[in-house]
């Protein structure tokens, strides 16, 4: 028993580690990062629908909670359909710059060894039916959507 040594960690080191963790959590999330995180959480929890057929079905059944549409979608009827369905069920539409980016966020991409996107499949529409869990990213995204709604009402 006397041969056993107990390693003691100074209280200052423990306090420093806790402070570092708190600082990392307080870093401000950009809207794009929040969007990516919300989509990933929905994907993990099985609440993400991708493509026109799945999205239209989810919107028609009133299961959708948030919709994403690619700005570079070439088919105008496609855009009109999604906007009309979202307006009917009062679901917010978030416009994403590129369909390939939206596809990558939705998990429709091959990654290389470093985790960077090697090849992404384009998707023009995605719908979240289940956010999974309340996260800070969801709060950031909801705040952004609320500001957009208030800004649009003033104009």
Residue, then its C-alpha position, 0 to 999 in steps of 0.5 A: x500500500x505504501x508503494x502506491x502513489x496517487x497522482x494529484x492534479x492541481x486545482x488550477x489545471x482543472x479550472x483552466x480546462x473548464x474555462x477552455x471548454x466554456x470559451x469554445x461553446x461561447x463562440x458565435x455560430x454563423x447562420x450557415x454553420x447553424x444551418x449545416x448543424x441543424x440539417x446534420x442533426x435532422x439527418x441523424x434522427x431520420x427527420x430529413x427528406x431530400x428531393x422533390x418527391x419526398x419533400x412534396x409528400x412531407x409538405x402535403x402531409x403537413x409533417x414539414x417544419x422547415x424547407x430548404x430550396x437551392x437558388x440555382x434550381x433551373x426549373x421554375x415550376x419546381x420552385x413555384x410548387x415548393x413555394x406554394x406548398x410551403x405557403x399552404x402549410x405555413x412552412x419557412x423556406x430557406x434559400x441556399x446558394x447552391x444545390x451541390x452545397x445543399x446536397x453535401x449538407x444533406x449527406x449526399x456526398x462522398x468524402x475524402x480521407x480528410x473529411x472534405x467533400x470529394x463529390x457531391x450530388x445536387x439536390x434542389x430541395x430538402x425538408x426537415x420533419x424532425x429537428x431531433x433535439x434542441x441545439x444552440x444551432x437551431x436557436x440561431x437558425x430560428x432567430x435568423x428566420x424570425x429576423x427575416x420574417x420581421x424584415x420582410x413584413x416592414x417592406 
